[in-house]
Amino acid sequence: MKSKGAVSVFLCAVLVSILVAVGAACDACSLATANAYAKRMNYMACKSVLAEYDRNLFEDYSLMGFNGGEQEISDRIRKYVKKMSRTGNKSGEEIVFFDVILNDIKVECGGTSLAESEIFMEQVREHIKDKSIEIGMEKILSYINGKNDISEKKDEAMSDFTKEKEENKNKSRDDGTEQNETVERKPVSLNQNAFDAEDGTKDRVLRSRRIIESLPSGHESDINEKKRYGLGKEEDLKELGEESSKYLDTFYSGISTGTDKLVLIEYIKLYFKNAVTENNSDSETFFSNECEYILKGRYSDENNKSSVKRDLFLLRTALNIAHIYADTEKNRLTLEAAAVIAPGPYAAAVQFLIASAWAGAEAREDIDLIYSGGKVPFKKDRKSWKLDLESVLSGGKKISVEYEGGKGLDYTDYLQLLMLTCSMEKLEKRTMDLIQINMKGRYNVQFDLRNCITGFSTDSYYERISYLPGVLPGIIEDSLMKVKGEYTY
C-alpha cells in the first residue's frame, strides 16, 4: 500500500516536471516567435514609410525621398504597426495565442537628407548606370589634350607695350610736350565690336530672400557682370588679348575629371535646360538658362546667360589667337599687316593687337554659330577658319575660300567643357538649388531638400502579449523585445 502511494507521488512529480518543461518550452517558442513577428512587423512598417516617397520628385528628377522628420516618421511607424497588430482586430473564429504591441520607438535620420552630397550622388549614380558615359565624354575630353598656350606671346607683347609707354614718357619730357600727346606710332583702330549687346529679352530674377536662404548652395551674391569687348580701339584690343589669354590659362588649370563629375554632368544634361537646347521635360522651370545657373550661380537668368556667353567668347578668342600664331600663313599675314598699319620697332605688340582683332572677330562668328545651334571645332584648322584678315581690317565680313562649317562641338558640348572647370561641390549644390526651386514652384512651396529623407534607423521596443497563462513566471521573464534596423532606398 505504501509502495503504491510512493509510485503515485513519483509519477505526479514526473508529470508536473514534464508539464513545466513542456510549458517552458512552449513559452520560449512563443517568445521566439513573437520576436520574429515583431521584427517582421517593424520591417513592414518601416518599408511602408519609405513607400510614401515623393512621386513628383521621382517623376521629374528620378530621385527617391519623402518629406518628414524623426517625430513624423515615428508616428507613421506606430500607425502601420497598429494596423498590422492583431489585438482588437481578430475575428470571432480566430484563435490568437500571442500578440506584440509597440511600446516605444526611437528614430534617427541624420545624414540621410537629399541635400547631403554623398546621398545625392548615390542616387544620381544609381540612375546614370550606363558606363558608356565615360566613352561618350572621351570626344569632349580629347579636345582639351595638348594645351594651346599663348602666354609667351602675350607676355612678349605686354613687354613691348611697357617699353613703348616708358619711351613716350621720356620723349615727352625731353620735348617739353604733354605726356598724352606724343605717340611713336599710329594707334590700331578697326571700328568694329567683337561682342554684341544682349538681345533685350525679359529677365527673370530670383528675389525672394526666404527661398534664396534655404538653397543648398547657401547665399551666393548676384554679381552683375556685363563686360563688353570691342575691336574699335587699341586699348580694347589689348585688353581683349590679355583677358582671353588669362582666361585660357584659368580654363586649362581648372579642368578636372572623374567618374562622379562625368556622371553628374550627364545627369545635368538630361534634366536641365540651357539657352540653346531644350531638354525632354515639358515641366515649367523658374530659370530658362538652367545649365548657365549651374555654372554661374547668379539669381538673374540673363546675367547667367551673358556671363557664360562672355566666357565662351574669351575662350574662343584665346583659342583663335593660338591658332593664328601656330598657323604659318596666318602668322605671316599678321606680321605683314602690323608692318603696314603701324610700322615701328614694337612688332610683337602690334602683331598681338592684329591677332586679337582677327581672333575676336572670328570668335564673334563662332559665338553666333554656336548660339544658333551650329558647331565650332575646339581647335581650328584652315578649313574651319571663317574670316579673311583683309576683310576684318577693312570692316567687312569676307568668308575664307577654304572654310567648311558643320563640324566640331555644339553649345551643349561647350557647356560640358566649362562644367569640367567647375568644382564638384558647386555642380552638386547648384543642381540641388534648381531641383528645390522648381519643386517649390510646381508642387509645394514648402519643399526643401534638407527635409527630403532617403532613409532612417530605428530602435523599437515591442512587448509580447500572451493569451495563455504563463508557466512558472520568472523562468521566461523578459517579455520586452528590442528590434534595431536601418532602412533606405
ABEGO torsion letter per residue (X at the ends): XAAAAAAAAAAAAAAAAAAAAAAAAAAAAAAAAAAAAAAAAAAAAAAAAAAABBAAAAAAAGBBBBBEBAAAAAAAAAAAAAAABABGABBAABBBABBBBBABBBBBABGABAABAAAAAAAAAAABABAAAAAAAAAAAAAABGBBBAAAAAAAAAAAAAAAAAAAAAAAAAAGBBAAABBABBBBBAGBBABBBBAGBBBBBBABAAAAAABAAEBBBBBBBBBBBBAABAAAAAAAAAAAAAAAAAAAAABBBEAAAAAAAAAAAAABBBAABBBABABBBABABAAAAAAAGBABAAAAAAAAAAAAAAAAAAAAAAAAAABAAAAAAAAAAAAAABBEABAAAAAAAAAAAAAAAAAAAAAAAAAAGBBBBABBBAAABABBAAAAAAGBBBBBAABBBGBEBBAAAAAAAAAAABBAAAAAAAAAAAAAAAAAAAABAABBAAABBAEBBBBBBBBBBBABBBBGBGABABABBBBBBBBBX
